[in-house]
Amino acid sequence: SPFEVLINSAKRIFFLLDKEKIQLNASEKKIILTKIIDVLSSRIANGEGNDNDKCELAWLYLFNQQLSEARKITSQVLKANPNNFHAQKLKKKLKIN
């Protein structure tokens, strides 16, 4: 489905940024992340995706220095599913109590 293509693209970008496999300057990184975040957040707001997809969006927010949005999504996922592995990793990274 188109959503699966979108989420897989987001995961790949996260991986490349996390492992520093691509070299982007700050403005290039922000442009790419903002575009993906805009599309992904809109689709999730319209009911697509699951808790893991929401966590992927939270990681993208984190990489884009939008910490309040990353914390908000992580807290929402943890409230619905306290044992979600990805949300637990985000909780540690974002220092959420």
Residue pairs with C-beta under 8 A, 6 or more apart in sequence:
3 43
3 48
3 49
6 36
6 39
6 40
6 43
7 40
7 49
7 53
7 56
9 36
10 36
10 40
10 56
10 57
10 60
11 56
13 32
13 33
13 36
13 60
14 56
14 59
14 60
14 63
15 21
16 22
17 24
17 29
17 63
18 63
24 32
29 63
29 64
30 64
33 60
33 63
33 64
34 64
36 60
37 57
37 60
37 61
37 64
37 66
40 49
40 53
40 56
40 57
40 60
41 57
43 49
44 53
44 54
44 57
51 77
51 80
51 81
51 84
51 86
51 87
52 84
52 86
54 73
54 76
54 77
55 73
55 74
55 77
55 84
55 86
55 87
55 90
56 86
57 73
58 69
58 70
58 73
58 74
58 77
58 87
58 90
59 70
59 90
61 67
61 69
61 70
61 73
62 70
62 90
62 93
62 94
67 94
70 90
70 94
71 94
71 96
74 87
74 90
74 91
74 94
74 96
75 96
77 84
77 86
77 87
78 84
78 87
78 88
78 91
78 96
81 87
90 96
